């Protein structure tokens, strides 16, 4: 089963994504409320996919994905953010994001994106 780490500062978004992914056959192995916690959980849990918000306290998603690229273990990163502006999308892809989902999202959009990287 494909393991997913959900990273978002909004607890309701994490809960919503967790339910959606679980119902569609993904294993949600953890959640993080910012990039600092996410980096620790990536090392600890070795998720296949990370859904990553951009705007978060302490360490945002752009800095987090930049740090992920320096790690030995590199999961697939899908950005999930209301920040759909071009510069953020470009920067996220430059740092290795494999997809970008703009909030508010449709459930089928999320599943279609993640299915591309299902193990």
Biopython code that builds the backbone (N, CA, C, O; Angstrom):
import numpy as np
from Bio.PDB.StructureBuilder import StructureBuilder

atoms = [
    (1, "UNK", "N", (0.841, -1.185, 0.000)),
    (1, "UNK", "CA", (0.000, 0.000, 0.000)),
    (1, "UNK", "C", (0.888, 1.251, 0.000)),
    (1, "UNK", "O", (1.918, 1.288, 0.674)),
    (2, "UNK", "N", (0.489, 2.251, -0.744)),
    (2, "UNK", "CA", (1.251, 3.491, -0.860)),
    (2, "UNK", "C", (1.101, 4.317, 0.418)),
    (2, "UNK", "O", (-0.013, 4.608, 0.852)),
    (3, "UNK", "N", (2.240, 4.691, 1.017)),
    (3, "UNK", "CA", (2.258, 5.432, 2.272)),
    (3, "UNK", "C", (2.342, 6.931, 1.994)),
    (3, "UNK", "O", (3.155, 7.383, 1.188)),
    (4, "UNK", "N", (1.477, 7.701, 2.687)),
    (4, "UNK", "CA", (1.393, 9.149, 2.471)),
    (4, "UNK", "C", (1.576, 9.898, 3.788)),
    (4, "UNK", "O", (1.038, 9.502, 4.822)),
    (5, "UNK", "N", (2.344, 10.988, 3.734)),
    (5, "UNK", "CA", (2.464, 11.939, 4.833)),
    (5, "UNK", "C", (1.745, 13.210, 4.402)),
    (5, "UNK", "O", (2.016, 13.746, 3.327)),
    (6, "UNK", "N", (0.828, 13.694, 5.240)),
    (6, "UNK", "CA", (0.060, 14.902, 4.937)),
    (6, "UNK", "C", (0.654, 16.061, 5.737)),
    (6, "UNK", "O", (0.758, 15.989, 6.961)),
    (7, "UNK", "N", (1.047, 17.136, 5.032)),
    (7, "UNK", "CA", (1.649, 18.298, 5.690)),
    (7, "UNK", "C", (0.809, 19.535, 5.382)),
    (7, "UNK", "O", (0.741, 19.989, 4.240)),
    (8, "UNK", "N", (0.169, 20.070, 6.424)),
    (8, "UNK", "CA", (-0.665, 21.265, 6.284)),
    (8, "UNK", "C", (-0.849, 21.844, 7.679)),
    (8, "UNK", "O", (-1.012, 21.097, 8.643)),
    (9, "UNK", "N", (-0.823, 23.169, 7.796)),
    (9, "UNK", "CA", (-0.998, 23.769, 9.120)),
    (9, "UNK", "C", (-2.451, 23.742, 9.584)),
    (9, "UNK", "O", (-2.714, 23.940, 10.770)),
    (10, "UNK", "N", (-3.395, 23.503, 8.683)),
    (10, "UNK", "CA", (-4.814, 23.463, 9.040)),
    (10, "UNK", "C", (-5.241, 22.029, 9.364)),
    (10, "UNK", "O", (-5.221, 21.152, 8.501)),
    (11, "UNK", "N", (-5.626, 21.810, 10.622)),
    (11, "UNK", "CA", (-6.021, 20.465, 11.063)),
    (11, "UNK", "C", (-7.195, 19.930, 10.252)),
    (11, "UNK", "O", (-7.243, 18.734, 9.964)),
    (12, "UNK", "N", (-8.150, 20.794, 9.875)),
    (12, "UNK", "CA", (-9.312, 20.310, 9.122)),
    (12, "UNK", "C", (-8.923, 19.835, 7.725)),
    (12, "UNK", "O", (-9.528, 18.900, 7.202)),
    (13, "UNK", "N", (-7.922, 20.466, 7.115)),
    (13, "UNK", "CA", (-7.442, 20.016, 5.800)),
    (13, "UNK", "C", (-6.757, 18.658, 5.947)),
    (13, "UNK", "O", (-6.964, 17.761, 5.129)),
    (14, "UNK", "N", (-5.942, 18.510, 6.989)),
    (14, "UNK", "CA", (-5.286, 17.214, 7.220)),
    (14, "UNK", "C", (-6.331, 16.114, 7.411)),
    (14, "UNK", "O", (-6.206, 15.027, 6.847)),
    (15, "UNK", "N", (-7.352, 16.401, 8.201)),
    (15, "UNK", "CA", (-8.401, 15.404, 8.455)),
    (15, "UNK", "C", (-9.160, 15.071, 7.167)),
    (15, "UNK", "O", (-9.457, 13.908, 6.894)),
    (16, "UNK", "N", (-9.468, 16.098, 6.387)),
    (16, "UNK", "CA", (-10.189, 15.916, 5.121)),
    (16, "UNK", "C", (-9.370, 15.068, 4.149)),
    (16, "UNK", "O", (-9.894, 14.137, 3.537)),
    (17, "UNK", "N", (-8.094, 15.390, 4.009)),
    (17, "UNK", "CA", (-7.221, 14.632, 3.102)),
    (17, "UNK", "C", (-7.040, 13.195, 3.592)),
    (17, "UNK", "O", (-7.055, 12.253, 2.799)),
    (18, "UNK", "N", (-6.870, 13.036, 4.902)),
    (18, "UNK", "CA", (-6.683, 11.695, 5.466)),
    (18, "UNK", "C", (-7.876, 10.803, 5.144)),
    (18, "UNK", "O", (-7.709, 9.657, 4.727)),
    (19, "UNK", "N", (-9.072, 11.334, 5.338)),
    (19, "UNK", "CA", (-10.282, 10.552, 5.047)),
    (19, "UNK", "C", (-10.352, 10.209, 3.559)),
    (19, "UNK", "O", (-10.609, 9.060, 3.200)),
    (20, "UNK", "N", (-10.126, 11.191, 2.701)),
    (20, "UNK", "CA", (-10.187, 10.987, 1.252)),
    (20, "UNK", "C", (-9.175, 9.924, 0.805)),
    (20, "UNK", "O", (-9.516, 9.016, 0.047)),
    (21, "UNK", "N", (-7.936, 10.045, 1.277)),
    (21, "UNK", "CA", (-6.888, 9.121, 0.852)),
    (21, "UNK", "C", (-7.129, 7.716, 1.398)),
    (21, "UNK", "O", (-6.946, 6.732, 0.680)),
    (22, "UNK", "N", (-7.534, 7.617, 2.651)),
    (22, "UNK", "CA", (-7.809, 6.313, 3.256)),
    (22, "UNK", "C", (-8.934, 5.600, 2.506)),
    (22, "UNK", "O", (-8.849, 4.403, 2.231)),
    (23, "UNK", "N", (-9.987, 6.352, 2.180)),
    (23, "UNK", "CA", (-11.127, 5.776, 1.446)),
    (23, "UNK", "C", (-10.722, 5.293, 0.053)),
    (23, "UNK", "O", (-11.400, 4.454, -0.539)),
    (24, "UNK", "N", (-9.623, 5.823, -0.462)),
    (24, "UNK", "CA", (-9.183, 5.465, -1.812)),
    (24, "UNK", "C", (-7.945, 4.567, -1.824)),
    (24, "UNK", "O", (-7.227, 4.499, -2.822)),
    (25, "UNK", "N", (-7.707, 3.884, -0.714)),
    (25, "UNK", "CA", (-6.695, 2.848, -0.685)),
    (25, "UNK", "C", (-5.270, 3.286, -0.415)),
    (25, "UNK", "O", (-4.333, 2.525, -0.656)),
    (26, "UNK", "N", (-5.090, 4.512, 0.085)),
    (26, "UNK", "CA", (-3.753, 4.956, 0.483)),
    (26, "UNK", "C", (-3.612, 4.759, 1.994)),
    (26, "UNK", "O", (-4.603, 4.776, 2.723)),
    (27, "UNK", "N", (-2.382, 4.572, 2.453)),
    (27, "UNK", "CA", (-2.118, 4.456, 3.886)),
    (27, "UNK", "C", (-1.515, 5.769, 4.366)),
    (27, "UNK", "O", (-0.387, 6.107, 4.007)),
    (28, "UNK", "N", (-2.271, 6.511, 5.181)),
    (28, "UNK", "CA", (-1.757, 7.768, 5.729)),
    (28, "UNK", "C", (-0.928, 7.407, 6.964)),
    (28, "UNK", "O", (-1.471, 7.025, 8.001)),
    (29, "UNK", "N", (0.395, 7.534, 6.834)),
    (29, "UNK", "CA", (1.301, 7.111, 7.906)),
    (29, "UNK", "C", (1.587, 8.217, 8.911)),
    (29, "UNK", "O", (2.120, 7.951, 9.989)),
    (30, "UNK", "N", (1.239, 9.459, 8.569)),
    (30, "UNK", "CA", (1.481, 10.546, 9.502)),
    (30, "UNK", "C", (0.983, 11.874, 8.990)),
    (30, "UNK", "O", (0.592, 12.024, 7.832)),
    (31, "UNK", "N", (1.011, 12.848, 9.910)),
    (31, "UNK", "CA", (0.614, 14.217, 9.596)),
    (31, "UNK", "C", (1.630, 15.163, 10.225)),
    (31, "UNK", "O", (2.254, 14.847, 11.238)),
    (32, "UNK", "N", (1.782, 16.327, 9.605)),
    (32, "UNK", "CA", (2.671, 17.352, 10.155)),
    (32, "UNK", "C", (2.044, 18.722, 9.919)),
    (32, "UNK", "O", (1.384, 18.953, 8.906)),
    (33, "UNK", "N", (2.264, 19.630, 10.878)),
    (33, "UNK", "CA", (1.656, 20.961, 10.784)),
    (33, "UNK", "C", (2.595, 22.016, 10.221)),
    (33, "UNK", "O", (2.189, 23.159, 10.010)),
    (34, "UNK", "N", (3.851, 21.642, 9.974)),
    (34, "UNK", "CA", (4.781, 22.575, 9.347)),
    (34, "UNK", "C", (5.960, 21.798, 8.764)),
    (34, "UNK", "O", (6.067, 20.586, 8.947)),
    (35, "UNK", "N", (6.836, 22.505, 8.064)),
    (35, "UNK", "CA", (7.949, 21.860, 7.384)),
    (35, "UNK", "C", (8.968, 21.223, 8.312)),
    (35, "UNK", "O", (9.562, 20.201, 7.970)),
    (36, "UNK", "N", (9.178, 21.810, 9.478)),
    (36, "UNK", "CA", (10.154, 21.257, 10.426)),
    (36, "UNK", "C", (9.712, 19.872, 10.885)),
    (36, "UNK", "O", (10.495, 18.923, 10.881)),
    (37, "UNK", "N", (8.451, 19.772, 11.280)),
    (37, "UNK", "CA", (7.902, 18.482, 11.715)),
    (37, "UNK", "C", (7.896, 17.507, 10.537)),
    (37, "UNK", "O", (8.184, 16.322, 10.705)),
    (38, "UNK", "N", (7.568, 18.007, 9.356)),
    (38, "UNK", "CA", (7.520, 17.151, 8.159)),
    (38, "UNK", "C", (8.860, 16.490, 7.883)),
    (38, "UNK", "O", (8.904, 15.295, 7.590)),
    (39, "UNK", "N", (9.960, 17.244, 7.970)),
    (39, "UNK", "CA", (11.284, 16.681, 7.691)),
    (39, "UNK", "C", (11.620, 15.548, 8.654)),
    (39, "UNK", "O", (12.181, 14.530, 8.249)),
    (40, "UNK", "N", (11.276, 15.725, 9.932)),
    (40, "UNK", "CA", (11.509, 14.662, 10.926)),
    (40, "UNK", "C", (10.680, 13.430, 10.591)),
    (40, "UNK", "O", (11.168, 12.302, 10.663)),
    (41, "UNK", "N", (9.413, 13.656, 10.221)),
    (41, "UNK", "CA", (8.526, 12.519, 9.935)),
    (41, "UNK", "C", (8.915, 11.802, 8.643)),
    (41, "UNK", "O", (8.727, 10.591, 8.530)),
    (42, "UNK", "N", (9.451, 12.530, 7.678)),
    (42, "UNK", "CA", (9.912, 11.881, 6.436)),
    (42, "UNK", "C", (11.049, 10.915, 6.765)),
    (42, "UNK", "O", (11.063, 9.780, 6.288)),
    (43, "UNK", "N", (11.994, 11.365, 7.576)),
    (43, "UNK", "CA", (13.103, 10.489, 7.967)),
    (43, "UNK", "C", (12.605, 9.280, 8.750)),
    (43, "UNK", "O", (13.077, 8.162, 8.545)),
    (44, "UNK", "N", (11.662, 9.509, 9.635)),
    (44, "UNK", "CA", (11.163, 8.464, 10.525)),
    (44, "UNK", "C", (10.232, 7.470, 9.812)),
    (44, "UNK", "O", (10.355, 6.259, 10.000)),
    (45, "UNK", "N", (9.305, 7.982, 8.996)),
    (45, "UNK", "CA", (8.230, 7.151, 8.441)),
    (45, "UNK", "C", (8.470, 6.668, 7.013)),
    (45, "UNK", "O", (7.829, 5.716, 6.567)),
    (46, "UNK", "N", (9.390, 7.317, 6.289)),
    (46, "UNK", "CA", (9.695, 6.954, 4.898)),
    (46, "UNK", "C", (8.425, 6.830, 4.030)),
    (46, "UNK", "O", (8.166, 5.773, 3.453)),
    (47, "UNK", "N", (7.639, 7.916, 3.943)),
    (47, "UNK", "CA", (6.438, 7.854, 3.103)),
    (47, "UNK", "C", (6.806, 7.801, 1.613)),
    (47, "UNK", "O", (7.866, 8.280, 1.210)),
    (48, "UNK", "N", (5.924, 7.216, 0.809)),
    (48, "UNK", "CA", (6.131, 7.198, -0.637)),
    (48, "UNK", "C", (5.803, 8.562, -1.237)),
    (48, "UNK", "O", (6.455, 9.023, -2.173)),
    (49, "UNK", "N", (4.759, 9.202, -0.663)),
    (49, "UNK", "CA", (4.261, 10.488, -1.170)),
    (49, "UNK", "C", (4.085, 11.443, 0.013)),
    (49, "UNK", "O", (3.670, 11.036, 1.098)),
    (50, "UNK", "N", (4.408, 12.721, -0.214)),
    (50, "UNK", "CA", (4.145, 13.779, 0.762)),
    (50, "UNK", "C", (3.252, 14.808, 0.093)),
    (50, "UNK", "O", (3.591, 15.333, -0.967)),
    (51, "UNK", "N", (2.097, 15.103, 0.716)),
    (51, "UNK", "CA", (1.291, 16.232, 0.248)),
    (51, "UNK", "C", (1.736, 17.417, 1.094)),
    (51, "UNK", "O", (1.760, 17.335, 2.322)),
    (52, "UNK", "N", (2.088, 18.520, 0.434)),
    (52, "UNK", "CA", (2.765, 19.614, 1.125)),
    (52, "UNK", "C", (2.109, 20.956, 0.833)),
    (52, "UNK", "O", (2.042, 21.394, -0.315)),
    (53, "UNK", "N", (1.626, 21.600, 1.891)),
    (53, "UNK", "CA", (1.076, 22.947, 1.789)),
    (53, "UNK", "C", (2.232, 23.936, 1.624)),
    (53, "UNK", "O", (3.371, 23.611, 1.959)),
    (54, "UNK", "N", (1.954, 25.128, 1.117)),
    (54, "UNK", "CA", (3.011, 26.136, 0.984)),
    (54, "UNK", "C", (3.040, 27.068, 2.191)),
    (54, "UNK", "O", (4.087, 27.227, 2.819)),
    (55, "UNK", "N", (1.917, 27.680, 2.523)),
    (55, "UNK", "CA", (1.898, 28.670, 3.585)),
    (55, "UNK", "C", (1.698, 28.000, 4.939)),
    (55, "UNK", "O", (0.596, 27.568, 5.277)),
    (56, "UNK", "N", (2.786, 27.920, 5.712)),
    (56, "UNK", "CA", (2.747, 27.325, 7.048)),
    (56, "UNK", "C", (3.705, 28.099, 7.948)),
    (56, "UNK", "O", (4.658, 28.712, 7.464)),
    (57, "UNK", "N", (3.450, 28.072, 9.270)),
    (57, "UNK", "CA", (4.374, 28.742, 10.197)),
    (57, "UNK", "C", (5.673, 27.952, 10.351)),
    (57, "UNK", "O", (5.735, 26.767, 10.022)),
    (58, "UNK", "N", (6.685, 28.610, 10.846)),
    (58, "UNK", "CA", (8.009, 28.046, 11.167)),
    (58, "UNK", "C", (8.833, 27.655, 9.945)),
    (58, "UNK", "O", (9.950, 28.144, 9.781)),
    (59, "UNK", "N", (8.304, 26.782, 9.081)),
    (59, "UNK", "CA", (8.978, 26.465, 7.817)),
    (59, "UNK", "C", (7.901, 26.207, 6.774)),
    (59, "UNK", "O", (7.096, 25.286, 6.913)),
    (60, "UNK", "N", (7.891, 27.035, 5.721)),
    (60, "UNK", "CA", (6.860, 26.871, 4.691)),
    (60, "UNK", "C", (7.195, 25.714, 3.747)),
    (60, "UNK", "O", (8.265, 25.111, 3.828)),
    (61, "UNK", "N", (6.257, 25.427, 2.858)),
    (61, "UNK", "CA", (6.399, 24.294, 1.956)),
    (61, "UNK", "C", (7.535, 24.435, 0.950)),
    (61, "UNK", "O", (8.146, 23.439, 0.563)),
    (62, "UNK", "N", (7.821, 25.661, 0.525)),
    (62, "UNK", "CA", (8.908, 25.864, -0.443)),
    (62, "UNK", "C", (10.254, 25.556, 0.211)),
    (62, "UNK", "O", (11.088, 24.871, -0.381)),
    (63, "UNK", "N", (10.468, 26.052, 1.421)),
    (63, "UNK", "CA", (11.709, 25.753, 2.147)),
    (63, "UNK", "C", (11.783, 24.257, 2.475)),
    (63, "UNK", "O", (12.852, 23.651, 2.400)),
    (64, "UNK", "N", (10.657, 23.678, 2.833)),
    (64, "UNK", "CA", (10.624, 22.252, 3.166)),
    (64, "UNK", "C", (11.025, 21.388, 1.965)),
    (64, "UNK", "O", (11.839, 20.475, 2.104)),
    (65, "UNK", "N", (10.460, 21.672, 0.794)),
    (65, "UNK", "CA", (10.802, 20.857, -0.379)),
    (65, "UNK", "C", (12.272, 21.060, -0.767)),
    (65, "UNK", "O", (12.917, 20.137, -1.265)),
    (66, "UNK", "N", (12.796, 22.260, -0.540)),
    (66, "UNK", "CA", (14.223, 22.494, -0.800)),
    (66, "UNK", "C", (15.067, 21.611, 0.128)),
    (66, "UNK", "O", (16.079, 21.051, -0.294)),
    (67, "UNK", "N", (14.650, 21.492, 1.379)),
    (67, "UNK", "CA", (15.375, 20.650, 2.345)),
    (67, "UNK", "C", (15.231, 19.163, 2.014)),
    (67, "UNK", "O", (16.172, 18.391, 2.196)),
    (68, "UNK", "N", (14.053, 18.762, 1.528)),
    (68, "UNK", "CA", (13.831, 17.363, 1.150)),
    (68, "UNK", "C", (14.829, 16.949, 0.072)),
    (68, "UNK", "O", (15.307, 15.814, 0.076)),
    (69, "UNK", "N", (15.145, 17.849, -0.843)),
    (69, "UNK", "CA", (16.067, 17.520, -1.936)),
    (69, "UNK", "C", (17.481, 17.238, -1.430)),
    (69, "UNK", "O", (18.280, 16.619, -2.132)),
    (70, "UNK", "N", (17.786, 17.686, -0.225)),
    (70, "UNK", "CA", (19.110, 17.455, 0.359)),
    (70, "UNK", "C", (19.164, 16.151, 1.162)),
    (70, "UNK", "O", (20.231, 15.736, 1.613)),
    (71, "UNK", "N", (18.002, 15.512, 1.337)),
    (71, "UNK", "CA", (17.929, 14.301, 2.150)),
    (71, "UNK", "C", (18.334, 13.066, 1.330)),
    (71, "UNK", "O", (18.257, 13.065, 0.102)),
    (72, "UNK", "N", (18.759, 12.033, 2.033)),
    (72, "UNK", "CA", (19.077, 10.759, 1.369)),
    (72, "UNK", "C", (17.809, 10.113, 0.833)),
    (72, "UNK", "O", (17.797, 9.586, -0.279)),
    (73, "UNK", "N", (16.730, 10.154, 1.633)),
    (73, "UNK", "CA", (15.453, 9.569, 1.221)),
    (73, "UNK", "C", (14.577, 10.683, 0.659)),
    (73, "UNK", "O", (14.289, 11.659, 1.352)),
    (74, "UNK", "N", (14.152, 10.537, -0.595)),
    (74, "UNK", "CA", (13.357, 11.579, -1.238)),
    (74, "UNK", "C", (12.002, 11.015, -1.686)),
    (74, "UNK", "O", (11.931, 10.308, -2.691)),
    (75, "UNK", "N", (10.930, 11.323, -0.949)),
    (75, "UNK", "CA", (9.600, 10.890, -1.383)),
    (75, "UNK", "C", (9.102, 11.750, -2.545)),
    (75, "UNK", "O", (9.660, 12.810, -2.829)),
    (76, "UNK", "N", (8.062, 11.288, -3.201)),
    (76, "UNK", "CA", (7.376, 12.105, -4.211)),
    (76, "UNK", "C", (6.650, 13.217, -3.454)),
    (76, "UNK", "O", (5.962, 12.947, -2.470)),
    (77, "UNK", "N", (6.797, 14.460, -3.905)),
    (77, "UNK", "CA", (6.135, 15.587, -3.245)),
    (77, "UNK", "C", (5.080, 16.176, -4.182)),
    (77, "UNK", "O", (5.365, 16.544, -5.321)),
    (78, "UNK", "N", (3.851, 16.252, -3.664)),
    (78, "UNK", "CA", (2.738, 16.895, -4.367)),
    (78, "UNK", "C", (2.341, 18.110, -3.538)),
    (78, "UNK", "O", (1.952, 17.974, -2.378)),
    (79, "UNK", "N", (2.439, 19.284, -4.126)),
    (79, "UNK", "CA", (2.041, 20.501, -3.430)),
    (79, "UNK", "C", (0.520, 20.598, -3.428)),
    (79, "UNK", "O", (-0.128, 20.370, -4.450)),
    (80, "UNK", "N", (-0.046, 20.940, -2.266)),
    (80, "UNK", "CA", (-1.493, 21.147, -2.137)),
    (80, "UNK", "C", (-1.651, 22.490, -1.450)),
    (80, "UNK", "O", (-1.448, 22.601, -0.241)),
    (81, "UNK", "N", (-2.015, 23.519, -2.219)),
    (81, "UNK", "CA", (-2.005, 24.855, -1.640)),
    (81, "UNK", "C", (-2.971, 25.795, -2.331)),
    (81, "UNK", "O", (-3.278, 25.637, -3.512)),
    (82, "UNK", "N", (-3.445, 26.772, -1.580)),
    (82, "UNK", "CA", (-4.272, 27.831, -2.156)),
    (82, "UNK", "C", (-3.400, 28.831, -2.902)),
    (82, "UNK", "O", (-3.905, 29.687, -3.629)),
    (83, "UNK", "N", (-2.102, 28.719, -2.721)),
    (83, "UNK", "CA", (-1.168, 29.643, -3.360)),
    (83, "UNK", "C", (-0.882, 29.168, -4.782)),
    (83, "UNK", "O", (0.216, 28.690, -5.068)),
    (84, "UNK", "N", (-1.852, 29.295, -5.662)),
    (84, "UNK", "CA", (-1.702, 28.776, -7.011)),
    (84, "UNK", "C", (-1.003, 29.717, -7.978)),
    (84, "UNK", "O", (-0.967, 29.457, -9.181)),
    (85, "UNK", "N", (-0.451, 30.805, -7.464)),
    (85, "UNK", "CA", (0.198, 31.767, -8.345)),
    (85, "UNK", "C", (1.431, 31.167, -9.011)),
    (85, "UNK", "O", (2.130, 30.330, -8.440)),
    (86, "UNK", "N", (1.662, 31.608, -10.190)),
    (86, "UNK", "CA", (2.746, 31.094, -11.040)),
    (86, "UNK", "C", (4.119, 31.007, -10.359)),
    (86, "UNK", "O", (4.765, 29.965, -10.471)),
    (87, "UNK", "N", (4.596, 32.041, -9.663)),
    (87, "UNK", "CA", (5.945, 31.946, -9.076)),
    (87, "UNK", "C", (6.087, 30.793, -8.077)),
    (87, "UNK", "O", (7.130, 30.140, -8.028)),
    (88, "UNK", "N", (5.035, 30.540, -7.278)),
    (88, "UNK", "CA", (5.084, 29.452, -6.299)),
    (88, "UNK", "C", (5.089, 28.100, -6.994)),
    (88, "UNK", "O", (5.819, 27.191, -6.598)),
    (89, "UNK", "N", (4.270, 27.973, -8.035)),
    (89, "UNK", "CA", (4.220, 26.723, -8.799)),
    (89, "UNK", "C", (5.588, 26.454, -9.416)),
    (89, "UNK", "O", (6.111, 25.343, -9.316)),
    (90, "UNK", "N", (6.159, 27.454, -10.044)),
    (90, "UNK", "CA", (7.472, 27.300, -10.690)),
    (90, "UNK", "C", (8.550, 26.928, -9.682)),
    (90, "UNK", "O", (9.360, 26.038, -9.937)),
    (91, "UNK", "N", (8.562, 27.600, -8.550)),
    (91, "UNK", "CA", (9.576, 27.329, -7.534)),
    (91, "UNK", "C", (9.427, 25.911, -6.984)),
    (91, "UNK", "O", (10.419, 25.205, -6.805)),
    (92, "UNK", "N", (8.193, 25.496, -6.718)),
    (92, "UNK", "CA", (7.941, 24.151, -6.193)),
    (92, "UNK", "C", (8.412, 23.092, -7.190)),
    (92, "UNK", "O", (9.022, 22.099, -6.794)),
    (93, "UNK", "N", (8.139, 23.291, -8.458)),
    (93, "UNK", "CA", (8.554, 22.332, -9.486)),
    (93, "UNK", "C", (10.076, 22.355, -9.638)),
    (93, "UNK", "O", (10.701, 21.310, -9.815)),
    (94, "UNK", "N", (10.662, 23.535, -9.571)),
    (94, "UNK", "CA", (12.116, 23.664, -9.624)),
    (94, "UNK", "C", (12.779, 22.843, -8.506)),
    (94, "UNK", "O", (13.834, 22.242, -8.709)),
    (95, "UNK", "N", (12.153, 22.829, -7.338)),
    (95, "UNK", "CA", (12.679, 22.089, -6.196)),
    (95, "UNK", "C", (12.260, 20.616, -6.202)),
    (95, "UNK", "O", (12.579, 19.880, -5.268)),
    (96, "UNK", "N", (11.554, 20.186, -7.240)),
    (96, "UNK", "CA", (11.278, 18.758, -7.360)),
    (96, "UNK", "C", (9.855, 18.298, -7.140)),
    (96, "UNK", "O", (9.605, 17.093, -7.130)),
    (97, "UNK", "N", (8.908, 19.210, -6.962)),
    (97, "UNK", "CA", (7.508, 18.779, -6.808)),
    (97, "UNK", "C", (7.050, 18.068, -8.080)),
    (97, "UNK", "O", (7.344, 18.509, -9.191)),
    (98, "UNK", "N", (6.339, 16.979, -7.904)),
    (98, "UNK", "CA", (5.857, 16.191, -9.045)),
    (98, "UNK", "C", (4.433, 16.558, -9.451)),
    (98, "UNK", "O", (3.924, 16.075, -10.462)),
    (99, "UNK", "N", (3.798, 17.413, -8.657)),
    (99, "UNK", "CA", (2.440, 17.833, -8.979)),
    (99, "UNK", "C", (2.042, 19.011, -8.118)),
    (99, "UNK", "O", (2.694, 19.315, -7.119)),
    (100, "UNK", "N", (0.951, 19.680, -8.519)),
    (100, "UNK", "CA", (0.476, 20.855, -7.790)),
    (100, "UNK", "C", (-1.048, 20.842, -7.813)),
    (100, "UNK", "O", (-1.659, 20.896, -8.880)),
    (101, "UNK", "N", (-1.653, 20.771, -6.640)),
    (101, "UNK", "CA", (-3.111, 20.774, -6.506)),
    (101, "UNK", "C", (-3.495, 22.075, -5.816)),
    (101, "UNK", "O", (-2.984, 22.390, -4.742)),
    (102, "UNK", "N", (-4.402, 22.831, -6.440)),
    (102, "UNK", "CA", (-4.815, 24.121, -5.891)),
    (102, "UNK", "C", (-6.076, 23.946, -5.044)),
    (102, "UNK", "O", (-7.054, 23.335, -5.474)),
    (103, "UNK", "N", (-6.026, 24.506, -3.816)),
    (103, "UNK", "CA", (-7.194, 24.519, -2.930)),
    (103, "UNK", "C", (-8.110, 25.663, -3.360)),
    (103, "UNK", "O", (-7.606, 26.691, -3.811)),
    (104, "UNK", "N", (-9.404, 25.534, -3.244)),
    (104, "UNK", "CA", (-10.120, 24.318, -2.861)),
    (104, "UNK", "C", (-10.046, 23.301, -3.995)),
    (104, "UNK", "O", (-10.191, 23.653, -5.165)),
    (105, "UNK", "N", (-9.824, 22.062, -3.646)),
    (105, "UNK", "CA", (-9.637, 21.019, -4.653)),
    (105, "UNK", "C", (-10.862, 20.122, -4.745)),
    (105, "UNK", "O", (-11.682, 20.050, -3.829)),
    (106, "UNK", "N", (-10.956, 19.448, -5.869)),
    (106, "UNK", "CA", (-11.977, 18.426, -6.039)),
    (106, "UNK", "C", (-11.350, 17.106, -5.609)),
    (106, "UNK", "O", (-10.190, 16.852, -5.935)),
    (107, "UNK", "N", (-12.076, 16.263, -4.889)),
    (107, "UNK", "CA", (-11.513, 14.983, -4.439)),
    (107, "UNK", "C", (-10.899, 14.168, -5.581)),
    (107, "UNK", "O", (-9.843, 13.559, -5.405)),
    (108, "UNK", "N", (-11.545, 14.150, -6.742)),
    (108, "UNK", "CA", (-11.021, 13.347, -7.857)),
    (108, "UNK", "C", (-9.683, 13.899, -8.366)),
    (108, "UNK", "O", (-8.852, 13.136, -8.860)),
    (109, "UNK", "N", (-9.469, 15.214, -8.251)),
    (109, "UNK", "CA", (-8.196, 15.808, -8.658)),
    (109, "UNK", "C", (-7.065, 15.283, -7.778)),
    (109, "UNK", "O", (-5.990, 14.939, -8.271)),
    (110, "UNK", "N", (-7.316, 15.226, -6.479)),
    (110, "UNK", "CA", (-6.303, 14.735, -5.535)),
    (110, "UNK", "C", (-5.982, 13.270, -5.831)),
    (110, "UNK", "O", (-4.814, 12.891, -5.923)),
    (111, "UNK", "N", (-7.009, 12.460, -5.977)),
    (111, "UNK", "CA", (-6.807, 11.021, -6.207)),
    (111, "UNK", "C", (-6.107, 10.787, -7.548)),
    (111, "UNK", "O", (-5.210, 9.948, -7.637)),
    (112, "UNK", "N", (-6.505, 11.513, -8.580)),
    (112, "UNK", "CA", (-5.847, 11.360, -9.888)),
    (112, "UNK", "C", (-4.366, 11.703, -9.809)),
    (112, "UNK", "O", (-3.538, 11.000, -10.388)),
    (113, "UNK", "N", (-4.021, 12.775, -9.101)),
    (113, "UNK", "CA", (-2.607, 13.169, -8.956)),
    (113, "UNK", "C", (-1.818, 12.084, -8.204)),
    (113, "UNK", "O", (-0.743, 11.674, -8.643)),
    (114, "UNK", "N", (-2.358, 11.631, -7.079)),
    (114, "UNK", "CA", (-1.637, 10.666, -6.251)),
    (114, "UNK", "C", (-1.579, 9.282, -6.903)),
    (114, "UNK", "O", (-0.615, 8.540, -6.711)),
    (115, "UNK", "N", (-2.611, 8.942, -7.669)),
    (115, "UNK", "CA", (-2.613, 7.638, -8.347)),
    (115, "UNK", "C", (-1.434, 7.488, -9.323)),
    (115, "UNK", "O", (-0.985, 6.373, -9.591)),
    (116, "UNK", "N", (-0.940, 8.613, -9.851)),
    (116, "UNK", "CA", (0.195, 8.561, -10.771)),
    (116, "UNK", "C", (1.438, 7.988, -10.085)),
    (116, "UNK", "O", (2.344, 7.488, -10.751)),
    (117, "UNK", "N", (1.475, 8.062, -8.763)),
    (117, "UNK", "CA", (2.672, 7.640, -8.015)),
    (117, "UNK", "C", (2.365, 6.503, -7.049)),
    (117, "UNK", "O", (3.149, 6.222, -6.142)),
    (118, "UNK", "N", (1.224, 5.852, -7.246)),
    (118, "UNK", "CA", (0.831, 4.731, -6.389)),
    (118, "UNK", "C", (1.798, 3.575, -6.565)),
    (118, "UNK", "O", (2.220, 3.271, -7.681)),
    (119, "UNK", "N", (2.145, 2.932, -5.461)),
    (119, "UNK", "CA", (3.059, 1.788, -5.506)),
    (119, "UNK", "C", (2.289, 0.483, -5.397)),
    (119, "UNK", "O", (2.890, -0.592, -5.416)),
]
sb = StructureBuilder()
sb.init_structure("model")
sb.init_model(0)
sb.init_chain("A")
sb.init_seg("    ")
for serial, (resi, resn, name, xyz) in enumerate(atoms, 1):
    if name == "N":
        sb.init_residue(resn, " ", resi, " ")
    sb.init_atom(name, np.array(xyz, "f"), 0.0, 1.0, " ", f" {name:<3s}", serial, name[0])
structure = sb.get_structure()
